[in-house]
């Protein structure tokens, strides 16, 4: 009886370990998707900054041209 109970405990411990592994794997996937989201946000930020830069350069160029006109 004790041996059977020990077998059941070992089995439940195995299930707990398996579910822990699955959780760990899921956490890894979540971490990866978070990194991807972070990277995507970085790219969006970069695009936004470059658009701002282009806009700023264009504005300065137009101002400079208007300033140069007689």
N, CA, C and O atoms as a GROMACS GRO file, in nm:
protein
  280
    1UNK      N    1   0.084  -0.120   0.000
    1UNK     CA    2   0.000   0.000   0.000
    1UNK      C    3   0.088   0.125   0.000
    1UNK      O    4   0.061   0.222  -0.072
    2UNK      N    5   0.191   0.122   0.081
    2UNK     CA    6   0.280   0.236   0.090
    2UNK      C    7   0.353   0.254  -0.042
    2UNK      O    8   0.373   0.366  -0.089
    3UNK      N    9   0.391   0.139  -0.103
    3UNK     CA   10   0.461   0.144  -0.231
    3UNK      C   11   0.370   0.205  -0.339
    3UNK      O   12   0.417   0.282  -0.423
    4UNK      N   13   0.243   0.169  -0.337
    4UNK     CA   14   0.147   0.222  -0.434
    4UNK      C   15   0.131   0.373  -0.414
    4UNK      O   16   0.130   0.449  -0.511
    5UNK      N   17   0.118   0.414  -0.287
    5UNK     CA   18   0.105   0.558  -0.255
    5UNK      C   19   0.228   0.635  -0.302
    5UNK      O   20   0.217   0.747  -0.352
    6UNK      N   21   0.345   0.575  -0.286
    6UNK     CA   22   0.470   0.638  -0.329
    6UNK      C   23   0.471   0.653  -0.482
    6UNK      O   24   0.517   0.754  -0.535
    7UNK      N   25   0.420   0.549  -0.551
    7UNK     CA   26   0.409   0.553  -0.698
    7UNK      C   27   0.317   0.664  -0.743
    7UNK      O   28   0.347   0.734  -0.839
    8UNK      N   29   0.204   0.682  -0.673
    8UNK     CA   30   0.108   0.788  -0.707
    8UNK      C   31   0.172   0.925  -0.684
    8UNK      O   32   0.155   1.015  -0.766
    9UNK      N   33   0.245   0.940  -0.574
    9UNK     CA   34   0.312   1.067  -0.543
    9UNK      C   35   0.415   1.100  -0.651
    9UNK      O   36   0.426   1.213  -0.698
   10UNK      N   37   0.491   0.994  -0.690
   10UNK     CA   38   0.591   1.011  -0.794
   10UNK      C   39   0.524   1.052  -0.926
   10UNK      O   40   0.575   1.138  -0.998
   11UNK      N   41   0.409   0.990  -0.956
   11UNK     CA   42   0.336   1.021  -1.079
   11UNK      C   43   0.286   1.165  -1.076
   11UNK      O   44   0.300   1.238  -1.175
   12UNK      N   45   0.229   1.207  -0.963
   12UNK     CA   46   0.178   1.344  -0.952
   12UNK      C   47   0.293   1.445  -0.957
   12UNK      O   48   0.278   1.555  -1.011
   13UNK      N   49   0.407   1.406  -0.901
   13UNK     CA   50   0.525   1.491  -0.908
   13UNK      C   51   0.569   1.506  -1.053
   13UNK      O   52   0.610   1.614  -1.096
   14UNK      N   53   0.562   1.395  -1.129
   14UNK     CA   54   0.594   1.398  -1.273
   14UNK      C   55   0.501   1.491  -1.349
   14UNK      O   56   0.545   1.565  -1.436
   15UNK      N   57   0.372   1.486  -1.316
   15UNK     CA   58   0.272   1.572  -1.380
   15UNK      C   59   0.301   1.718  -1.348
   15UNK      O   60   0.295   1.805  -1.435
   16UNK      N   61   0.334   1.744  -1.220
   16UNK     CA   62   0.366   1.881  -1.178
   16UNK      C   63   0.488   1.932  -1.254
   16UNK      O   64   0.492   2.047  -1.298
   17UNK      N   65   0.588   1.844  -1.268
   17UNK     CA   66   0.711   1.881  -1.339
   17UNK      C   67   0.681   1.909  -1.486
   17UNK      O   68   0.733   2.005  -1.544
   18UNK      N   69   0.596   1.824  -1.546
   18UNK     CA   70   0.559   1.842  -1.686
   18UNK      C   71   0.485   1.974  -1.706
   18UNK      O   72   0.513   2.047  -1.800
   19UNK      N   73   0.392   2.004  -1.617
   19UNK     CA   74   0.316   2.129  -1.628
   19UNK      C   75   0.408   2.249  -1.605
   19UNK      O   76   0.389   2.355  -1.665
   20UNK      N   77   0.507   2.232  -1.518
   20UNK     CA   78   0.605   2.338  -1.495
   20UNK      C   79   0.685   2.364  -1.623
   20UNK      O   80   0.711   2.479  -1.659
   21UNK      N   81   0.724   2.256  -1.690
   21UNK     CA   82   0.799   2.267  -1.817
   21UNK      C   83   0.715   2.341  -1.921
   21UNK      O   84   0.765   2.428  -1.993
   22UNK      N   85   0.586   2.304  -1.929
   22UNK     CA   86   0.495   2.368  -2.024
   22UNK      C   87   0.483   2.517  -1.991
   22UNK      O   88   0.485   2.602  -2.081
   23UNK      N   89   0.470   2.549  -1.862
   23UNK     CA   90   0.460   2.688  -1.819
   23UNK      C   91   0.587   2.764  -1.858
   23UNK      O   92   0.581   2.876  -1.908
   24UNK      N   93   0.702   2.700  -1.833
   24UNK     CA   94   0.831   2.759  -1.868
   24UNK      C   95   0.837   2.785  -2.018
   24UNK      O   96   0.883   2.891  -2.061
   25UNK      N   97   0.792   2.688  -2.097
   25UNK     CA   98   0.791   2.702  -2.243
   25UNK      C   99   0.700   2.817  -2.284
   25UNK      O  100   0.736   2.900  -2.367
   26UNK      N  101   0.582   2.822  -2.224
   26UNK     CA  102   0.486   2.930  -2.251
   26UNK      C  103   0.544   3.065  -2.214
   26UNK      O  104   0.523   3.164  -2.284
   27UNK      N  105   0.616   3.069  -2.103
   27UNK     CA  106   0.680   3.193  -2.059
   27UNK      C  107   0.787   3.235  -2.160
   27UNK      O  108   0.803   3.353  -2.189
   28UNK      N  109   0.860   3.135  -2.213
   28UNK     CA  110   0.960   3.162  -2.317
   28UNK      C  111   0.895   3.224  -2.440
   28UNK      O  112   0.948   3.319  -2.498
   29UNK      N  113   0.781   3.169  -2.481
   29UNK     CA  114   0.709   3.219  -2.598
   29UNK      C  115   0.662   3.362  -2.571
   29UNK      O  116   0.673   3.449  -2.657
   30UNK      N  117   0.609   3.385  -2.451
   30UNK     CA  118   0.562   3.519  -2.414
   30UNK      C  119   0.677   3.618  -2.417
   30UNK      O  120   0.662   3.731  -2.462
   31UNK      N  121   0.794   3.573  -2.367
   31UNK     CA  122   0.913   3.658  -2.366
   31UNK      C  123   0.956   3.693  -2.507
   31UNK      O  124   0.992   3.807  -2.536
   32UNK      N  125   0.953   3.592  -2.594
   32UNK     CA  126   0.990   3.614  -2.734
   32UNK      C  127   0.895   3.713  -2.799
   32UNK      O  128   0.938   3.806  -2.867
   33UNK      N  129   0.764   3.692  -2.779
   33UNK     CA  130   0.666   3.782  -2.839
   33UNK      C  131   0.680   3.923  -2.782
   33UNK      O  132   0.658   4.021  -2.852
   34UNK      N  133   0.718   3.933  -2.654
   34UNK     CA  134   0.741   4.063  -2.593
   34UNK      C  135   0.861   4.131  -2.659
   34UNK      O  136   0.857   4.251  -2.688
   35UNK      N  137   0.967   4.054  -2.683
   35UNK     CA  138   1.087   4.107  -2.751
   35UNK      C  139   1.051   4.155  -2.891
   35UNK      O  140   1.096   4.261  -2.934
   36UNK      N  141   0.968   4.076  -2.962
   36UNK     CA  142   0.926   4.112  -3.097
   36UNK      C  143   0.845   4.241  -3.093
   36UNK      O  144   0.864   4.330  -3.175
   37UNK      N  145   0.754   4.250  -2.995
   37UNK     CA  146   0.672   4.371  -2.981
   37UNK      C  147   0.761   4.492  -2.952
   37UNK      O  148   0.740   4.600  -3.006
   38UNK      N  149   0.862   4.470  -2.864
   38UNK     CA  150   0.956   4.576  -2.830
   38UNK      C  151   1.032   4.620  -2.954
   38UNK      O  152   1.052   4.739  -2.978
   39UNK      N  153   1.076   4.522  -3.034
   39UNK     CA  154   1.150   4.550  -3.157
   39UNK      C  155   1.060   4.628  -3.254
   39UNK      O  156   1.103   4.726  -3.314
   40UNK      N  157   0.935   4.583  -3.267
   40UNK     CA  158   0.839   4.651  -3.354
   40UNK      C  159   0.816   4.793  -3.308
   40UNK      O  160   0.806   4.884  -3.391
   41UNK      N  161   0.808   4.814  -3.178
   41UNK     CA  162   0.789   4.948  -3.123
   41UNK      C  163   0.911   5.033  -3.154
   41UNK      O  164   0.899   5.152  -3.184
   42UNK      N  165   1.031   4.972  -3.145
   42UNK     CA  166   1.155   5.043  -3.178
   42UNK      C  167   1.156   5.088  -3.323
   42UNK      O  168   1.196   5.200  -3.355
   43UNK      N  169   1.110   4.999  -3.412
   43UNK     CA  170   1.106   5.031  -3.555
   43UNK      C  171   1.006   5.144  -3.580
   43UNK      O  172   1.034   5.236  -3.656
   44UNK      N  173   0.890   5.135  -3.515
   44UNK     CA  174   0.788   5.240  -3.530
   44UNK      C  175   0.843   5.374  -3.482
   44UNK      O  176   0.823   5.477  -3.545
   45UNK      N  177   0.913   5.369  -3.368
   45UNK     CA  178   0.973   5.488  -3.311
   45UNK      C  179   1.074   5.548  -3.408
   45UNK      O  180   1.079   5.669  -3.427
   46UNK      N  181   1.154   5.460  -3.468
   46UNK     CA  182   1.257   5.501  -3.564
   46UNK      C  183   1.193   5.567  -3.686
   46UNK      O  184   1.238   5.671  -3.733
   47UNK      N  185   1.086   5.504  -3.736
   47UNK     CA  186   1.014   5.558  -3.852
   47UNK      C  187   0.957   5.695  -3.817
   47UNK      O  188   0.965   5.789  -3.897
   48UNK      N  189   0.898   5.705  -3.699
   48UNK     CA  190   0.839   5.831  -3.654
   48UNK      C  191   0.946   5.939  -3.644
   48UNK      O  192   0.925   6.053  -3.687
   49UNK      N  193   1.062   5.902  -3.587
   49UNK     CA  194   1.172   5.998  -3.574
   49UNK      C  195   1.225   6.042  -3.709
   49UNK      O  196   1.253   6.160  -3.730
   50UNK      N  197   1.239   5.946  -3.803
   50UNK     CA  198   1.290   5.980  -3.937
   50UNK      C  199   1.190   6.068  -4.011
   50UNK      O  200   1.230   6.158  -4.084
   51UNK      N  201   1.060   6.043  -3.991
   51UNK     CA  202   0.958   6.127  -4.053
   51UNK      C  203   0.968   6.269  -3.997
   51UNK      O  204   0.959   6.367  -4.071
   52UNK      N  205   0.986   6.278  -3.865
   52UNK     CA  206   1.002   6.408  -3.801
   52UNK      C  207   1.124   6.480  -3.854
   52UNK      O  208   1.121   6.601  -3.879
   53UNK      N  209   1.234   6.404  -3.872
   53UNK     CA  210   1.358   6.461  -3.922
   53UNK      C  211   1.339   6.514  -4.064
   53UNK      O  212   1.382   6.624  -4.096
   54UNK      N  213   1.274   6.432  -4.149
   54UNK     CA  214   1.248   6.473  -4.288
   54UNK      C  215   1.161   6.598  -4.289
   54UNK      O  216   1.186   6.692  -4.365
   55UNK      N  217   1.059   6.599  -4.204
   55UNK     CA  218   0.969   6.713  -4.195
   55UNK      C  219   1.045   6.838  -4.152
   55UNK      O  220   1.027   6.946  -4.207
   56UNK      N  221   1.131   6.820  -4.052
   56UNK     CA  222   1.211   6.931  -3.998
   56UNK      C  223   1.307   6.985  -4.104
   56UNK      O  224   1.321   7.107  -4.120
   57UNK      N  225   1.373   6.894  -4.175
   57UNK     CA  226   1.467   6.936  -4.281
   57UNK      C  227   1.393   7.010  -4.393
   57UNK      O  228   1.440   7.112  -4.443
   58UNK      N  229   1.277   6.955  -4.431
   58UNK     CA  230   1.196   7.020  -4.535
   58UNK      C  231   1.153   7.159  -4.493
   58UNK      O  232   1.157   7.253  -4.573
   59UNK      N  233   1.111   7.173  -4.368
   59UNK     CA  234   1.067   7.302  -4.315
   59UNK      C  235   1.182   7.402  -4.316
   59UNK      O  236   1.166   7.518  -4.356
   60UNK      N  237   1.299   7.356  -4.272
   60UNK     CA  238   1.417   7.443  -4.270
   60UNK      C  239   1.458   7.484  -4.410
   60UNK      O  240   1.496   7.598  -4.434
   61UNK      N  241   1.450   7.388  -4.503
   61UNK     CA  242   1.486   7.416  -4.642
   61UNK      C  243   1.391   7.521  -4.700
   61UNK      O  244   1.435   7.615  -4.767
   62UNK      N  245   1.260   7.505  -4.674
   62UNK     CA  246   1.162   7.602  -4.724
   62UNK      C  247   1.185   7.739  -4.661
   62UNK      O  248   1.179   7.841  -4.729
   63UNK      N  249   1.213   7.740  -4.532
   63UNK     CA  250   1.241   7.866  -4.464
   63UNK      C  251   1.365   7.932  -4.523
   63UNK      O  252   1.368   8.053  -4.546
   64UNK      N  253   1.468   7.849  -4.547
   64UNK     CA  254   1.593   7.900  -4.604
   64UNK      C  255   1.569   7.957  -4.743
   64UNK      O  256   1.623   8.062  -4.778
   65UNK      N  257   1.486   7.887  -4.826
   65UNK     CA  258   1.455   7.934  -4.962
   65UNK      C  259   1.377   8.064  -4.956
   65UNK      O  260   1.404   8.156  -5.033
   66UNK      N  261   1.281   8.073  -4.867
   66UNK     CA  262   1.202   8.195  -4.853
   66UNK      C  263   1.291   8.310  -4.808
   66UNK      O  264   1.275   8.425  -4.849
   67UNK      N  265   1.385   8.276  -4.723
   67UNK     CA  266   1.477   8.376  -4.670
   67UNK      C  267   1.570   8.427  -4.782
   67UNK      O  268   1.608   8.544  -4.783
   68UNK      N  269   1.606   8.336  -4.876
   68UNK     CA  270   1.699   8.371  -4.985
   68UNK      C  271   1.630   8.451  -5.096
   68UNK      O  272   1.696   8.522  -5.173
   69UNK      N  273   1.498   8.440  -5.105
   69UNK     CA  274   1.427   8.512  -5.211
   69UNK      C  275   1.440   8.663  -5.190
   69UNK      O  276   1.437   8.711  -5.077
   70UNK      N  277   1.455   8.738  -5.299
   70UNK     CA  278   1.470   8.884  -5.287
   70UNK      C  279   1.339   8.952  -5.246
   70UNK      O  280   1.334   9.074  -5.232
   0.00000   0.00000   0.00000
